[in-house]
């Protein structure tokens, strides 16, 4: 699985060219304050994580959805060969923990 962060593309599509502009939109439209360094990181790097509050504010300010900000590409994985599958009941000595 591959995710591509497209914030700058979305911003360009809305004629938003600076972090300061984005910061003002976040504050004015979403009521969300994000520091200049945080905005810079979001604009220049692919984030490892994004708070839901931040994603919500970006979507409100840019009038978009999370699908507009992320591009998902499915990648294939090779399955590891399993030696032997052991039934869970055997592993737990026939006793399963309570739910």
N, C-alpha and C positions, 0 to 999 in steps of 0.2 A: 504494500500500500504506500502510495506517495501522496503527500499533500503539498500544494504550492500556495503560498500566501500571496494574494493579489491586491493588497490594499492600495498600492501606488497606481495600479491600473484602474481600480474603481475610482480613486480620487481624480485621476486624469480625465476619466469619462464624465466627471461632474465639474470639470474646470477648477479643481482645487489643487493648487500647486505647492503649498507650503504647510509645514507642520503647525505654524501659527494659525493659519486659516482653519485647519482641521480642529485645533484646540478650541477656537472660538465657536465653531459649529457644535462640538461636543458640549460645550458649556451652555450655549444659547438654546439649542434644540433638544438636548437630552438631559441638561442639568447635571452633567458629569464633568468633573475636573480631573484632568490628566496632565501630569507634569510634562514640560518640554522634553526632558530626556526620555521619558516613557514613550512619548509620541514619536520621537526620533528613532527609537529602537523598533517600534512597530512599522515605521515607514521603510527602514533600511535593512532589516533582517527578518528572516522567517522565525516567528516566535515558536518556542518550545511549548508554551502554554498561553492561553488567553482566558482571563477571568470572564465568566458569563456576563457580569455587569459591564465589562469593557466591550464585549462583543455586542451586547444589547445597545449600548450607547453609540457604537460605531454604525450599527445598522440604522438606528434612528437618525443620526446626523447625516449619513450618506444616502438615506432612503434606499436601502438594499437589504438583502438577506445574508445569512452566513454562507449560503451557497455561492453568492457573488464574491465573497472574500476569500474563499478557499476553492481550489481546484483539486479534485480527488481523482487519482489514477490507480486503478487496480493493478497490483503486481502479483506475479505468480511465485509461489513458494514451492520448493521441493519438499515433499513429505519425508520425514526421517523413517527409516525402516524400524519397525518395532520388533524387538526380539520375541516377546511373549506377553500377551495381555493376561493380567492376573485379575480375576473377579474381585470386586470391592469387598464382598463378604469374606473372602479368604484373607485379604489384607487386614481387615478389622477383626479377625478371629470370629467372624459370624455376628459380631455386635456392631451396630451402627449407632453413632451418637444421636441424641434426641434433636429434633428440629425446633 
